[in-house]
Amino acid sequence: MQSYSIRTANPGDLDGARAVMLDTVYRDFGTGYVPRWHGDLVDPGRAYLADRRHTLLVAVDGDGQVVGTGALDSRGPLHPPNPRELAERYPSGETAQVRRLYVRPGHRRRGIARRLVAELVDFAAADGGYRAVYLHTDPAVPGAEAFWRSLGEVVLDEREAPGGGQGIVHFEIPLGRTARV
């Protein structure tokens, strides 16, 4: 069984992290790069390493290759496109938003994503200024909804809203819940 290390990304990891992220948005999401959704992918160092309240973690295999990513920043969900109630409940500055939790297909189902989330939640708790950890997922991505339901609590399932919204499911992982992760 291959071993993996989880660490804060350094400048030498950014090309590998960007490749994991871009491969995921093209292969798994089928959207490709969409600037209004994926602007952080162009310069993940600026998006996640330049601010002490943000982080980018990488999962590295035994050969030193980046095989997974997980990021966190201090921007809450924006309205629009998200429902106003979410923007009000999870304001920027007080909300740690999990982003870019991706693992290459050949390395999935080995606990990497769960370890990345645990480290991100620990990072948010250590910051001292966050009151919640928020994220959203597209339930059309195989396994995504079940994974997040195993770690967090659904705060809004847009599929249940009139018209179905964007079909996105929004979650909160309470701070201090790392033992469950």
Backbone as a chain_set.jsonl record, in Angstrom:
{"seq": "MQSYSIRTANPGDLDGARAVMLDTVYRDFGTGYVPRWHGDLVDPGRAYLADRRHTLLVAVDGDGQVVGTGALDSRGPLHPPNPRELAERYPSGETAQVRRLYVRPGHRRRGIARRLVAELVDFAAADGGYRAVYLHTDPAVPGAEAFWRSLGEVVLDEREAPGGGQGIVHFEIPLGRTARV", "coords": {"N": [[0.854, -1.186, 0.0], [0.589, 2.135, -0.879], [2.115, 5.022, 0.587], [1.19, 8.286, 1.705], [1.912, 11.732, 2.04], [0.701, 14.597, 3.707], [0.829, 18.016, 3.328], [1.475, 21.558, 3.766], [1.328, 23.398, 0.841], [4.188, 24.344, -1.067], [6.094, 26.717, -3.019], [7.268, 25.058, -4.983], [5.423, 23.042, -5.294], [3.275, 24.059, -6.655], [2.812, 23.879, -9.495], [2.194, 21.142, -9.793], [-0.061, 20.997, -8.122], [-1.805, 22.75, -9.446], [-2.13, 21.318, -11.812], [-3.514, 19.005, -10.909], [-5.896, 20.235, -10.083], [-6.858, 21.492, -12.462], [-7.077, 19.259, -14.173], [-9.146, 17.961, -12.846], [-11.367, 19.765, -13.072], [-11.763, 19.658, -15.795], [-12.002, 16.859, -16.412], [-13.657, 15.571, -14.358], [-15.71, 17.398, -13.733], [-16.471, 18.338, -16.182], [-16.705, 20.899, -17.12], [-14.52, 22.364, -17.79], [-12.11, 25.036, -17.695], [-13.459, 27.813, -16.186], [-13.432, 31.137, -15.938], [-14.869, 32.801, -13.994], [-15.508, 30.991, -12.027], [-13.197, 29.548, -11.518], [-10.941, 31.156, -11.117], [-8.903, 31.183, -9.191], [-7.31, 29.057, -9.869], [-5.448, 29.807, -11.747], [-3.411, 31.177, -10.423], [-2.628, 29.696, -7.837], [-0.882, 30.071, -5.719], [-0.979, 32.813, -5.085], [-3.679, 32.967, -4.45], [-3.961, 31.244, -2.229], [-1.631, 31.037, -0.644], [-0.553, 33.495, -0.045], [-1.934, 34.877, 1.907], [-2.183, 34.751, 5.352], [-4.406, 33.607, 6.521], [-5.392, 31.836, 4.752], [-4.967, 28.68, 3.093], [-3.259, 26.152, 1.206], [-3.236, 22.827, 0.783], [-1.362, 19.915, -0.047], [-1.44, 16.55, -1.174], [0.98, 14.177, -1.319], [2.542, 11.598, -3.121], [4.63, 8.639, -2.673], [6.561, 8.978, -4.605], [6.918, 11.63, -4.741], [5.06, 13.072, -6.174], [2.382, 15.336, -6.652], [-0.77, 14.402, -5.75], [-3.18, 15.075, -4.759], [-5.297, 17.764, -3.594], [-6.275, 20.385, -1.364], [-7.923, 23.243, -0.325], [-8.368, 26.3, 1.522], [-10.071, 29.257, 2.269], [-10.881, 32.653, 3.317], [-13.254, 33.583, 2.321], [-16.637, 33.845, 2.266], [-19.653, 32.285, 0.92], [-20.781, 33.87, -1.991], [-23.451, 36.109, -2.87], [-25.24, 37.145, -5.665], [-23.865, 34.047, -6.979], [-24.978, 32.31, -5.152], [-27.62, 31.467, -2.807], [-29.102, 34.185, -0.997], [-29.496, 33.808, 1.78], [-27.422, 32.088, 2.502], [-25.118, 33.632, 2.08], [-25.519, 35.544, 4.041], [-25.53, 33.989, 6.371], [-22.973, 32.884, 6.354], [-20.656, 34.866, 6.467], [-17.966, 36.554, 4.75], [-14.668, 36.546, 6.036], [-15.405, 35.621, 8.568], [-15.903, 33.083, 7.964], [-14.553, 30.023, 7.044], [-13.903, 28.74, 4.012], [-13.958, 25.689, 2.41], [-12.213, 24.615, -0.358], [-11.426, 23.283, -3.598], [-10.939, 20.496, -3.112], [-9.552, 17.844, -4.241], [-8.674, 14.696, -5.6], [-6.533, 12.698, -7.464], [-7.799, 10.227, -9.754], [-6.592, 7.572, -9.652], [-5.709, 7.439, -7.069], [-7.724, 7.579, -5.276], [-10.076, 6.699, -2.638], [-8.469, 5.996, -0.532], [-8.32, 7.353, 1.775], [-7.214, 9.859, 1.543], [-8.577, 12.296, 0.88], [-10.166, 12.63, 3.153], [-8.197, 12.963, 5.113], [-7.073, 15.349, 4.184], [-9.251, 17.11, 4.586], [-9.472, 16.99, 7.4], [-7.071, 18.228, 8.148], [-7.492, 20.769, 7.052], [-9.711, 21.668, 8.551], [-8.549, 21.696, 11.067], [-6.657, 23.72, 10.617], [-8.37, 25.917, 10.237], [-9.572, 26.045, 12.782], [-7.348, 26.637, 14.372], [-6.785, 29.193, 13.518], [-8.47, 30.959, 14.859], [-10.196, 33.054, 14.244], [-12.28, 32.221, 12.706], [-15.683, 31.193, 12.58], [-17.091, 29.19, 11.453], [-16.921, 26.38, 9.204], [-17.423, 26.142, 5.878], [-18.76, 24.726, 2.857], [-19.509, 23.841, -0.539], [-20.997, 21.515, -2.82], [-21.271, 19.807, -5.944], [-23.725, 17.628, -6.536], [-23.804, 15.979, -8.732], [-21.305, 15.045, -9.264], [-19.718, 12.027, -9.065], [-19.809, 10.338, -5.972], [-19.264, 12.634, -4.446], [-21.334, 13.96, -2.928], [-22.078, 11.987, -0.997], [-19.628, 11.675, 0.323], [-19.245, 14.247, 1.515], [-21.546, 14.37, 3.112], [-20.869, 12.496, 4.99], [-19.106, 13.852, 6.543], [-20.005, 16.409, 7.224], [-22.743, 18.696, 7.88], [-25.739, 19.129, 6.151], [-26.734, 22.274, 5.108], [-28.209, 23.541, 3.246], [-29.967, 22.279, 0.582], [-30.129, 22.784, -2.609], [-31.619, 21.476, -4.521], [-34.02, 20.981, -3.382], [-35.28, 23.374, -3.341], [-37.68, 25.738, -4.714], [-37.796, 25.368, -8.152], [-35.264, 24.298, -8.118], [-32.885, 25.693, -7.88], [-29.378, 26.014, -8.316], [-28.873, 23.413, -8.098], [-27.028, 22.667, -6.233], [-25.439, 21.41, -3.249], [-25.078, 22.544, -0.005], [-22.858, 22.695, 2.75], [-21.916, 22.526, 6.244], [-19.121, 22.127, 8.289], [-18.743, 21.77, 11.511], [-16.528, 23.649, 13.582], [-14.092, 22.073, 15.568], [-14.946, 19.572, 15.122], [-13.184, 17.741, 14.238], [-12.498, 15.174, 15.127], [-14.51, 13.589, 14.149], [-14.064, 13.776, 11.453]], "CA": [[0.0, 0.0, 0.0], [1.358, 3.364, -1.006], [1.91, 6.005, 1.641], [1.026, 9.654, 1.242], [2.1, 12.77, 3.046], [-0.118, 15.797, 3.537], [1.606, 19.166, 3.795], [1.175, 22.852, 3.167], [2.018, 23.542, -0.448], [5.259, 25.326, -1.199], [6.142, 27.142, -4.425], [7.606, 23.939, -5.862], [4.25, 22.169, -5.451], [2.15, 24.746, -7.295], [2.508, 23.33, -10.823], [1.509, 19.866, -9.585], [-1.395, 21.275, -7.571], [-2.612, 23.33, -10.528], [-2.454, 20.229, -12.748], [-4.582, 18.2, -10.295], [-7.129, 21.026, -10.101], [-7.353, 21.659, -13.833], [-7.52, 17.951, -14.661], [-10.432, 17.66, -12.216], [-12.469, 20.546, -13.636], [-12.016, 19.198, -17.152], [-12.398, 15.445, -16.463], [-14.76, 15.192, -13.469], [-16.812, 18.353, -13.786], [-16.876, 18.514, -17.57], [-16.901, 22.314, -17.434], [-13.291, 23.028, -18.19], [-11.778, 26.24, -16.935], [-14.426, 28.903, -16.283], [-12.781, 32.175, -15.127], [-15.602, 33.3, -12.821], [-15.535, 29.939, -11.016], [-11.894, 28.912, -11.309], [-9.864, 32.141, -11.216], [-7.816, 30.832, -8.279], [-6.465, 28.024, -10.453], [-4.383, 30.436, -12.516], [-2.321, 31.482, -9.492], [-3.018, 29.202, -6.518], [0.003, 30.647, -4.713], [-1.553, 34.104, -4.685], [-5.009, 32.739, -3.863], [-3.987, 30.475, -0.989], [-0.414, 31.076, 0.167], [-0.149, 34.872, 0.247], [-2.696, 35.367, 3.055], [-1.962, 33.81, 6.456], [-5.667, 32.958, 6.881], [-5.707, 30.902, 3.674], [-3.969, 27.639, 2.931], [-3.374, 25.144, 0.16], [-2.563, 21.595, 1.172], [-1.165, 18.933, -1.102], [-1.155, 15.16, -0.843], [2.118, 13.794, -2.149], [2.789, 10.16, -3.047], [5.995, 8.247, -2.355], [7.461, 9.445, -5.664], [6.985, 13.083, -4.677], [4.085, 13.673, -7.077], [1.15, 15.847, -6.047], [-1.901, 13.583, -6.2], [-4.404, 15.614, -4.195], [-5.251, 19.148, -3.115], [-7.361, 20.9, -0.537], [-7.648, 24.649, -0.026], [-9.292, 26.977, 2.427], [-9.899, 30.708, 2.296], [-11.779, 33.377, 4.228], [-14.373, 34.159, 1.575], [-17.894, 33.117, 2.374], [-20.369, 32.169, -0.356], [-21.279, 35.143, -2.496], [-24.79, 36.196, -3.462], [-25.376, 35.861, -6.327], [-24.888, 33.116, -7.454], [-25.546, 31.513, -4.064], [-28.775, 32.086, -2.158], [-28.802, 35.265, -0.057], [-29.448, 33.299, 3.155], [-26.098, 31.522, 2.762], [-24.167, 34.743, 2.18], [-25.735, 36.176, 5.34], [-25.17, 33.04, 7.437], [-21.543, 32.595, 6.291], [-19.998, 36.062, 5.933], [-16.522, 36.547, 4.528], [-13.893, 36.944, 7.206], [-15.78, 34.764, 9.698], [-16.168, 31.765, 7.413], [-13.486, 29.317, 6.334], [-14.54, 27.972, 2.947], [-13.154, 24.618, 1.827], [-12.218, 24.659, -1.822], [-10.455, 22.511, -4.384], [-10.613, 19.193, -2.545], [-9.48, 16.965, -5.401], [-7.696, 13.62, -5.557], [-6.445, 12.02, -8.764], [-8.578, 8.982, -9.722], [-5.831, 6.392, -9.251], [-5.327, 7.537, -5.656], [-8.933, 7.747, -4.477], [-10.538, 5.635, -1.743], [-7.345, 5.643, 0.336], [-8.36, 8.229, 2.935], [-6.488, 11.109, 1.294], [-9.496, 13.441, 0.98], [-10.563, 12.743, 4.557], [-7.044, 13.535, 5.815], [-6.979, 16.757, 3.778], [-10.308, 17.856, 5.278], [-9.109, 17.094, 8.818], [-6.015, 19.254, 8.258], [-8.099, 22.075, 6.772], [-10.529, 22.055, 9.704], [-7.597, 22.05, 12.128], [-6.109, 25.033, 10.249], [-9.417, 26.911, 10.516], [-9.73, 26.156, 14.234], [-6.15, 27.289, 14.909], [-6.813, 30.609, 13.135], [-9.122, 31.678, 15.941], [-11.141, 34.061, 13.779], [-13.379, 31.599, 11.964], [-16.727, 30.613, 13.419], [-17.686, 28.048, 10.745], [-16.291, 25.866, 7.99], [-18.492, 26.01, 4.885], [-18.386, 24.265, 1.519], [-20.626, 23.378, -1.365], [-20.594, 20.49, -3.777], [-22.179, 19.45, -7.023], [-24.057, 16.221, -6.313], [-23.645, 15.205, -9.96], [-19.965, 14.452, -9.259], [-19.836, 10.744, -8.364], [-19.232, 10.194, -4.651], [-19.045, 13.893, -3.724], [-22.361, 14.231, -1.924], [-21.962, 11.01, 0.091], [-18.419, 12.003, 1.083], [-19.468, 15.417, 2.367], [-22.551, 14.031, 4.126], [-20.206, 11.727, 6.047], [-18.245, 14.755, 7.309], [-20.635, 17.658, 7.632], [-24.193, 18.776, 7.966], [-26.349, 19.881, 5.056], [-27.422, 23.492, 5.542], [-29.159, 23.863, 2.184], [-29.93, 21.445, -0.618], [-30.866, 23.595, -3.59], [-32.537, 20.639, -5.294], [-35.306, 21.025, -2.689], [-35.831, 24.729, -3.474], [-38.504, 25.908, -5.915], [-36.993, 25.499, -9.361], [-34.029, 23.54, -7.981], [-31.686, 26.523, -7.781], [-28.287, 25.527, -9.167], [-28.721, 21.99, -7.832], [-25.854, 22.522, -5.378], [-25.689, 21.084, -1.848], [-24.218, 23.363, 0.849], [-22.545, 22.001, 3.996], [-21.078, 23.106, 7.287], [-18.386, 21.225, 9.166], [-18.503, 22.58, 12.707], [-15.183, 23.67, 14.141], [-14.018, 21.149, 16.687], [-15.523, 18.291, 14.702], [-12.127, 17.0, 13.544], [-12.494, 13.77, 15.503], [-15.451, 12.924, 13.26], [-13.46, 13.744, 10.124]], "C": [[0.89, 1.236, 0.0], [1.073, 4.315, 0.153], [1.881, 7.401, 1.029], [1.347, 10.601, 2.382], [1.217, 13.95, 2.68], [0.711, 16.949, 4.098], [1.08, 20.443, 3.161], [1.982, 22.965, 1.885], [3.128, 24.574, -0.333], [5.337, 25.705, -2.671], [6.473, 26.02, -5.403], [6.46, 22.978, -6.113], [3.168, 22.768, -6.342], [1.824, 24.221, -8.684], [1.756, 22.007, -10.702], [0.106, 20.058, -9.054], [-2.318, 21.82, -8.658], [-3.03, 22.24, -11.518], [-3.571, 19.348, -12.195], [-5.905, 18.946, -10.403], [-7.701, 21.148, -11.509], [-7.818, 20.334, -14.425], [-8.897, 17.61, -14.106], [-11.558, 18.463, -12.854], [-12.765, 20.14, -15.072], [-12.603, 17.79, -17.159], [-13.648, 15.171, -15.634], [-15.962, 16.112, -13.577], [-17.332, 18.554, -15.2], [-17.083, 19.961, -17.981], [-15.681, 22.928, -18.087], [-13.081, 24.263, -17.328], [-12.8, 27.333, -17.225], [-13.908, 30.02, -15.377], [-13.56, 32.617, -13.897], [-15.693, 32.262, -11.71], [-14.138, 29.488, -10.601], [-10.72, 29.879, -11.374], [-8.673, 31.829, -10.331], [-6.87, 29.786, -8.856], [-5.302, 28.603, -11.255], [-3.169, 30.685, -11.626], [-2.704, 31.014, -8.087], [-2.114, 29.721, -5.397], [-0.537, 31.962, -4.183], [-2.88, 33.907, -3.964], [-4.932, 32.131, -2.467], [-2.742, 30.577, -0.108], [-0.014, 32.482, 0.597], [-0.836, 35.451, 1.483], [-2.577, 34.334, 4.174], [-3.233, 33.076, 6.874], [-6.136, 31.965, 5.821], [-4.641, 29.817, 3.665], [-4.289, 26.765, 1.732], [-2.561, 23.96, 0.641], [-2.412, 20.705, -0.044], [-0.964, 17.566, -0.474], [-0.105, 14.714, -1.844], [2.348, 12.296, -1.989], [4.272, 9.884, -2.765], [7.016, 8.675, -3.385], [7.584, 10.96, -5.69], [6.022, 13.802, -5.595], [2.864, 14.159, -6.302], [-0.017, 15.059, -6.637], [-3.231, 14.073, -5.643], [-4.189, 17.023, -3.688], [-6.44, 19.418, -2.207], [-6.994, 22.319, -0.153], [-8.717, 25.195, 0.901], [-9.0, 28.468, 2.333], [-10.982, 31.346, 3.152], [-12.938, 34.051, 3.511], [-15.595, 33.274, 1.748], [-18.558, 33.018, 1.008], [-20.964, 33.517, -0.761], [-22.7, 35.015, -3.018], [-24.793, 37.353, -4.447], [-23.997, 35.258, -6.613], [-25.544, 32.292, -6.35], [-26.746, 32.227, -3.453], [-28.336, 33.11, -1.101], [-28.651, 34.747, 1.379], [-28.079, 32.691, 3.49], [-25.046, 32.612, 2.924], [-24.301, 35.435, 3.532], [-25.299, 35.268, 6.492], [-23.658, 32.814, 7.513], [-20.789, 33.787, 5.697], [-18.489, 35.875, 5.748], [-15.827, 37.088, 5.767], [-14.163, 36.081, 8.42], [-15.948, 33.309, 9.268], [-14.928, 31.232, 6.71], [-14.181, 28.465, 5.277], [-13.552, 26.959, 2.384], [-13.332, 24.678, 0.32], [-11.229, 23.639, -2.37], [-9.998, 21.218, -3.724], [-10.707, 18.171, -3.672], [-8.39, 15.923, -5.192], [-7.716, 12.933, -6.921], [-7.123, 10.649, -8.675], [-7.807, 7.751, -9.238], [-5.438, 6.361, -7.781], [-6.535, 7.706, -4.728], [-9.214, 6.505, -3.634], [-9.398, 5.098, -0.88], [-7.259, 6.576, 1.544], [-7.678, 9.575, 2.736], [-7.406, 12.317, 1.489], [-9.901, 13.678, 2.432], [-9.429, 13.358, 5.387], [-6.874, 15.009, 5.463], [-8.021, 17.603, 4.515], [-9.954, 18.031, 6.748], [-8.054, 18.177, 9.022], [-6.582, 20.649, 8.004], [-8.933, 22.561, 7.952], [-9.624, 22.439, 10.885], [-6.99, 23.428, 11.872], [-7.111, 26.132, 10.594], [-9.579, 27.12, 12.016], [-8.553, 26.91, 14.85], [-6.122, 28.782, 14.594], [-7.443, 31.464, 14.242], [-10.157, 32.7, 15.512], [-12.316, 33.498, 12.998], [-14.403, 31.049, 12.943], [-17.389, 29.417, 12.75], [-16.802, 27.646, 9.572], [-17.431, 25.515, 7.038], [-17.912, 25.417, 3.603], [-19.653, 23.95, 0.752], [-20.094, 22.348, -2.338], [-21.682, 20.294, -4.81], [-22.495, 17.97, -6.866], [-23.971, 15.363, -7.577], [-22.258, 14.56, -10.054], [-20.035, 13.161, -8.448], [-19.095, 10.735, -7.026], [-19.14, 11.459, -3.824], [-20.076, 14.106, -2.615], [-22.253, 13.27, -0.743], [-20.739, 11.3, 0.951], [-18.685, 13.156, 2.036], [-20.533, 15.162, 3.42], [-21.926, 13.242, 5.272], [-19.372, 12.624, 6.964], [-18.956, 15.975, 7.884], [-22.134, 17.546, 7.704], [-24.71, 19.613, 6.81], [-27.045, 21.103, 5.649], [-28.409, 23.961, 4.489], [-28.919, 22.926, 1.012], [-30.79, 22.16, -1.647], [-31.829, 22.774, -4.433], [-33.926, 20.644, -4.684], [-35.983, 22.39, -2.789], [-36.738, 24.8, -4.704], [-37.602, 26.155, -7.128], [-35.642, 24.806, -9.28], [-32.756, 24.347, -7.878], [-30.632, 26.089, -8.782], [-28.065, 24.026, -8.982], [-27.557, 21.667, -6.921], [-26.295, 22.166, -3.953], [-24.629, 21.818, -1.019], [-24.081, 22.695, 2.215], [-21.813, 22.902, 4.976], [-20.408, 21.966, 8.032], [-18.074, 22.048, 10.403], [-17.041, 22.516, 13.144], [-15.172, 22.768, 15.371], [-14.555, 19.778, 16.356], [-14.449, 17.397, 14.083], [-12.098, 15.526, 13.925], [-13.425, 12.959, 14.595], [-14.868, 12.792, 11.854], [-12.532, 12.571, 10.065]], "O": [[1.826, 1.348, 0.792], [-0.055, 4.406, 0.638], [2.471, 7.653, -0.022], [1.084, 10.303, 3.547], [1.014, 14.259, 1.506], [1.233, 16.864, 5.209], [0.349, 20.42, 2.171], [3.175, 22.663, 1.857], [3.014, 25.552, 0.407], [4.693, 25.059, -3.497], [6.001, 26.036, -6.54], [6.517, 22.18, -7.048], [2.24, 22.066, -6.744], [0.646, 24.125, -9.026], [0.788, 21.776, -11.427], [-0.82, 19.367, -9.478], [-3.47, 21.401, -8.773], [-4.161, 22.243, -12.004], [-4.485, 18.98, -12.934], [-6.922, 18.359, -10.771], [-8.894, 20.931, -11.719], [-8.842, 20.287, -15.106], [-9.726, 17.034, -14.811], [-12.611, 17.9, -13.152], [-13.903, 20.264, -15.524], [-13.599, 17.544, -17.839], [-14.608, 14.597, -16.148], [-17.104, 15.657, -13.519], [-18.497, 18.899, -15.395], [-17.583, 20.228, -19.073], [-15.788, 23.892, -18.845], [-13.798, 24.49, -16.354], [-12.983, 27.731, -18.376], [-13.938, 29.869, -14.155], [-12.96, 32.794, -12.837], [-15.934, 32.621, -10.557], [-13.927, 29.09, -9.455], [-9.601, 29.456, -11.663], [-7.543, 32.171, -10.678], [-5.743, 29.643, -8.38], [-4.276, 27.942, -11.418], [-2.034, 30.432, -12.03], [-3.063, 31.83, -7.239], [-2.544, 29.8, -4.246], [-0.551, 32.195, -2.975], [-3.171, 34.596, -2.986], [-5.747, 32.463, -1.606], [-2.803, 30.23, 1.072], [0.789, 32.638, 1.517], [-0.351, 36.431, 2.048], [-2.848, 33.154, 3.951], [-3.152, 32.029, 7.516], [-7.174, 31.325, 5.989], [-3.538, 30.018, 4.174], [-5.439, 26.658, 1.306], [-1.358, 24.067, 0.877], [-3.235, 20.737, -0.958], [-0.395, 17.438, 0.611], [-0.277, 14.854, -3.055], [2.352, 11.778, -0.873], [5.065, 10.817, -2.636], [8.209, 8.733, -3.089], [8.266, 11.518, -6.549], [6.138, 15.012, -5.786], [2.376, 13.473, -5.404], [-0.229, 15.046, -7.85], [-4.288, 13.556, -6.005], [-3.067, 17.433, -3.391], [-7.472, 18.751, -2.287], [-5.876, 22.573, 0.295], [-9.805, 24.637, 1.041], [-7.844, 28.89, 2.318], [-11.882, 30.668, 3.647], [-13.537, 34.988, 4.039], [-15.572, 32.09, 1.41], [-18.074, 33.606, 0.04], [-21.576, 34.207, 0.054], [-23.104, 33.972, -3.534], [-24.38, 38.456, -4.086], [-23.01, 35.982, -6.478], [-26.561, 31.641, -6.589], [-26.874, 33.446, -3.566], [-27.336, 32.92, -0.409], [-27.772, 35.201, 2.11], [-27.63, 32.772, 4.633], [-24.185, 32.526, 3.799], [-23.302, 35.866, 4.108], [-24.752, 35.75, 7.484], [-23.117, 32.58, 8.594], [-20.334, 33.727, 4.555], [-17.838, 35.14, 6.491], [-16.339, 37.974, 6.451], [-13.261, 35.83, 9.218], [-16.114, 32.418, 10.101], [-14.331, 31.917, 5.88], [-14.959, 27.571, 5.609], [-12.459, 27.313, 1.942], [-14.445, 24.778, -0.197], [-10.315, 23.198, -1.673], [-8.816, 20.878, -3.765], [-11.79, 17.696, -4.013], [-7.317, 16.228, -4.672], [-8.78, 12.628, -7.46], [-7.035, 9.981, -7.645], [-8.354, 6.96, -8.469], [-4.895, 5.365, -7.302], [-6.374, 7.95, -3.532], [-8.675, 5.425, -3.876], [-9.359, 3.915, -0.542], [-6.252, 6.591, 2.252], [-7.577, 10.357, 3.682], [-7.043, 13.26, 2.192], [-9.966, 14.823, 2.877], [-9.682, 14.183, 6.266], [-6.566, 15.826, 6.33], [-7.707, 18.685, 5.01], [-10.122, 19.123, 7.291], [-8.141, 18.958, 9.971], [-6.191, 21.607, 8.672], [-8.871, 23.735, 8.314], [-9.909, 23.393, 11.608], [-6.827, 24.216, 12.803], [-6.745, 27.155, 11.174], [-9.71, 28.256, 12.471], [-8.742, 27.731, 15.748], [-5.503, 29.555, 15.325], [-6.98, 32.571, 14.516], [-10.929, 33.173, 16.347], [-13.249, 34.23, 12.666], [-14.054, 30.509, 13.992], [-18.161, 28.701, 13.387], [-16.046, 28.451, 9.028], [-18.293, 24.695, 7.356], [-16.729, 25.586, 3.304], [-20.731, 23.81, 1.33], [-18.902, 22.31, -2.641], [-22.855, 20.579, -4.572], [-21.61, 17.134, -7.049], [-24.059, 14.138, -7.493], [-22.06, 13.631, -10.838], [-20.376, 13.195, -7.266], [-17.914, 11.077, -6.953], [-18.955, 11.379, -2.61], [-19.708, 14.403, -1.479], [-22.331, 13.704, 0.406], [-20.802, 11.186, 2.175], [-18.388, 13.062, 3.227], [-20.432, 15.691, 4.526], [-22.404, 13.313, 6.405], [-18.974, 12.196, 8.048], [-18.548, 16.508, 8.916], [-22.712, 16.464, 7.604], [-24.177, 20.686, 6.525], [-27.846, 20.983, 6.576], [-29.345, 24.698, 4.799], [-27.798, 22.803, 0.518], [-32.018, 22.145, -1.57], [-32.768, 23.327, -5.005], [-34.907, 20.351, -5.368], [-37.129, 22.547, -2.369], [-36.581, 24.009, -5.634], [-36.753, 27.047, -7.114], [-34.936, 24.732, -10.286], [-31.665, 23.782, -7.798], [-30.936, 25.828, -9.946], [-27.192, 23.435, -9.617], [-27.137, 20.513, -6.839], [-27.372, 22.561, -3.507], [-23.434, 21.723, -1.3], [-25.058, 22.193, 2.772], [-21.184, 23.892, 4.601], [-21.044, 20.966, 8.366], [-17.225, 22.937, 10.352], [-16.405, 21.464, 13.082], [-16.147, 22.72, 16.121], [-14.614, 18.908, 17.225], [-14.781, 16.388, 13.462], [-11.703, 14.698, 13.104], [-13.162, 11.791, 14.307], [-15.141, 11.821, 11.149], [-11.901, 12.334, 9.035]]}, "num_chains": 1, "name": "protein.A"}
